[in-house]
Amino acid sequence: MTGSMISVLIVDDQPVVRAGLRLMLDAEPDISVVGDAGDGLAAVSAAAVLRPDIVVMDIRMPGIDGVEATRRILAEKTASAVLMVTTFDDEEYLLDSVRAGACGFLLKDAGPDLLAAAVRSAGRGDALIDPGMTRALIERRLRDSATDASPSSAASAKLASLSAREREVLSEIARGLSNSEIAERFFVSDATVKTHIGNVLSKLGVPSRVAAAVFAYESGFVRPGWLNRSAGSDIGV
């Protein structure tokens, strides 16, 4: 990011929603909306031209949906992070979005404070998930897939490749700690935490700290019960 200003691209197929998101974000002194797009293909093109820090991305759109657009944008490295905007009935898309590299999720009826907080979290390399139903949906999916599961040989090998400190960092990501909280816990700098997280992502073969947290639960490395922080907190999934 350039200086302290966070540049944002808004993607939604509803003009009214795009206008509302723009109005809320442009009111923030450290956030600048640099453009918008009405579908996934337009989002990929706009990101290539505008190079925003953060893309605020709708999931359900005609043509290329938000999941595929996220995958392409992050693969092309035309934005630093993608924050998904979803609704209560988007459960089937959430984990696909995580695996595509999305850094967090926000409900469309979120207020301006939460929206701005989510964008700032994404800008810091952390994640924020809406404190509403979306958290319960993800937790249920992870509990269903991880409660009695044994890690596969591939997952076990990836976990075994982590150093002791990297395993500790993965645990804290899955618990919901932000980079600064992890740094404070281990008495290291934020830069050191970012280095550890980068190593974890590389060794696990996942695109984001969000996906790393999902891997931790789906592999059985940690167990459900992680979404117990206060509403609006930064969390690692």
Secondary structure, 3 states (H helix, E strand, C coil): CCCCCEEEEEECCCHHHHHHHHHHHHCCCCEEEEEEECCHHHHHHHHHHHCCCEEEEECCCCCCCHHHHHHHHHHHCCCCEEEEEECCCCHHHHHHHHHHCCCEEEECCCCHHHHHHHHHHHHHCCCEECCCHHHHHHHHHHHHHHCCCCCCHHHHHHHHCCCHHHHHHHHHHHHCCCHHHHHHHHCCCHHHHHHHHHHHHHHHCCCCHHHHHHHHHHCCCCCCCCCCCCCCCECCC
